[in-house]
Amino acid sequence: MIQDFVQTLVKLAIASLIVGTGMTHFGVTADKLIGAFGLTPDRALELAQQGMTWALPNLTLGALVIMPVWFVIYLFRPPRARSD
């Protein structure tokens, strides 16, 4: 399971690198994309910080409920058949 997750992350990183290289070749930069949306880099950073300020407390609060429920369900589910 962890191996599949790591493989997916590696594939995403390689695909992002290829696409980013292609976009750079054609003169597309992050600053130009942000400007196309009518934002400045400082404003984009400020919006990201505001989003994190809102999301982090809600994420923590939700995890306080979800994680114990998941753990109890995990403890009481029947064992899976092994495929050796």
Residue pairs with C-beta under 8 A, 6 or more apart in sequence:
23 29
31 41
34 40
34 41
34 44
39 47
